[in-house]
Amino acid sequence: MRNTKGFMSFRAVTVLLLGAFTLIPLYAMVTAALKPLRDVQSTFTWWPSTLTVSPFVDMWTTVPLARYFGNSLVVSGLATLASVVLAVLAAFAVSRFSFRGRSIFTTTVLSTQMFPGVLFLLPLFLIFTNINSATGIQLVGSRLGLVITYLTFTLPFSIWMLVGYFDSIPRELDEAAMVDGCTPLGALWRVVLPAARPGVIAVAIYSFMTAWGEVLFASVMTNDSNRTLAVGLREYSTQTNVYWNQIMAASLVVSVPVVVGFLLAQKSFVAGVTAGAVK
């Protein structure tokens, strides 16, 4: 396409609009986090008259934010680890071996992405309740139950993306490794995984971001002791007051792990998602 003046003007306006659409809410969040509560509750102003860092200090004592932070790290970390391990093994089996039910399995994995996640809320709650009644294993109100819940979201997409990535790696490489004495799992570990590292990183980031920001299932599947950050932010709203400045400050702080992780693995994430989407 030729870069005519009309096209360049259209592109510049589009970029400005998209930038404003993204940055204005972020600016409002940052300024609200640096204002006293009375200023946040009054009429909105673009330029704060008073700046303070007290919301970033008070937010740790108004609610047990550190405990929620730890719960989110444990749940998101375990969900990410389990999702990556299971997705790698499943995708390797689908990509490298022919077995009965292979097409049904891949079709089923893809079809789960066609349903909204909220449809699984009641079935999962009933399944977990019945498991508790039959075995005594408590899944509702536990970190383990929340990790299993998040796997139902992340695993299908992770498997589908990694299958496409593994298919792009020549089979001759792992066959040569097996001729040299590797087992299939050894070939996966020594040959396939290093070549598919961008795809694995993309899956890990996707799984962590999904688990870190999820609210609906966390509000049902957790209790006071294992509540996660996304749910805990609601506690800044009481019957008598809403600490908007502390909510904004806490929202900025809880975004740090995801933002830092994304920036560190940005190139691999983009390469992995792009490859998984087109293959």
C-alpha positions, 0 to 999 in steps of 0.5 A, spaced: 500 500 500 502 506 498 503 511 503 499 517 500 498 523 505 491 521 506 493 514 508 498 517 513 494 522 516 488 517 517 494 512 520 496 518 525 489 520 527 488 512 528 494 512 532 492 518 536 485 516 538 488 509 540 493 512 544 488 516 548 483 511 549 489 507 552 493 512 556 487 517 558 484 511 563 491 510 565 493 517 567 486 518 571 488 511 575 495 514 576 493 521 578 487 518 583 492 514 586 496 520 588 490 524 591 487 525 598 481 521 598 477 528 599 480 530 592 478 523 589 471 524 591 470 531 589 469 533 582 474 530 577 480 535 575 485 533 570 491 536 574 491 534 581 492 540 586 495 536 592 499 530 591 500 524 596 503 517 597 499 516 603 494 511 599 500 507 597 502 506 604 495 505 607 492 500 602 496 495 606 493 496 612 486 497 610 485 490 607 490 484 608 493 486 601 499 482 602 496 476 604 491 476 598 498 478 594 501 471 596 495 467 595 494 470 588 502 468 587 501 461 589 495 460 585 497 463 579 504 460 579 501 453 580 496 454 575 501 456 570 506 451 572 501 445 571 498 448 565 505 449 561 507 441 563 500 438 561 499 442 555 506 440 553 505 433 554 498 433 550 501 437 545 507 433 544 502 427 543 498 430 538 503 432 534 508 426 534 503 420 535 497 417 531 492 414 536 485 412 536 480 418 538 486 423 536 481 428 532 476 427 537 480 430 542 483 436 538 476 437 536 473 437 543 479 441 545 478 447 540 470 446 542 471 448 549 473 455 547 466 456 544 463 457 550 463 463 555 467 461 561 461 463 566 457 457 563 462 452 567 461 456 574 455 452 577 457 445 574 464 446 577 461 448 583 457 442 584 462 437 582 467 440 587 461 439 592 460 432 590 468 430 591 468 433 598 462 429 600 465 423 597 472 423 599 473 429 604 477 433 599 475 440 600 476 444 593 471 449 594 474 455 598 481 452 597 487 454 593 487 447 589 480 448 587 482 455 584 488 452 580 484 446 577 478 451 575 483 455 572 486 449 568 479 448 565 480 455 561 488 455 560 489 448 558 485 448 551 488 454 548 495 452 551 494 445 547 491 448 541 497 453 540 503 448 542 500 443 537 501 448 532 508 450 534 510 443 535 508 441 528 512 447 525 518 443 528 521 438 523 520 431 526 527 429 523 530 432 529 526 428 535 527 422 530 534 423 530 535 424 537 531 417 538 536 414 534 542 416 538 538 413 544 533 418 547 526 416 549 520 420 546 520 424 553 528 425 552 527 428 545 521 432 547 526 435 553 532 436 549 530 437 542 523 440 541 522 444 547 528 448 546 526 449 539 519 451 541 521 456 547 517 462 544 511 458 544 512 455 551 513 462 554 507 465 550 503 459 554 506 461 560 504 468 560 497 467 557 496 462 563 499 467 568 495 473 566 488 469 566 489 466 573 492 473 576 486 477 573 480 472 574 474 475 578 468 471 577 470 464 579 475 467 585 469 470 588 465 463 588 471 458 590 475 462 595 474 464 602 477 469 607 483 465 608 485 464 601 482 470 597 486 473 591 487 480 589 482 481 584 477 479 589 480 483 595 480 489 591 473 490 593 474 490 600 476 497 599 469 499 598 465 499 605 458 501 607 460 508 609 466 509 604 469 507 598 477 508 598 478 510 591 485 512 591 487 506 595 483 502 590 487 505 584 494 505 588 493 497 589 490 496 582 497 499 580 501 495 584 498 488 583 499 490 575 506 490 576 508 482 576 504 482 569 507 488 566 514 486 568 513 479 566 510 481 559 516 486 558 521 481 559 518 476 555 515 480 550 518 478 544 517 471 545 510 472 547 509 475 540 512 470 536 509 464 540 502 467 539 503 469 532 506 462 530 500 459 534 495 463 530 497 462 523 500 454 524 
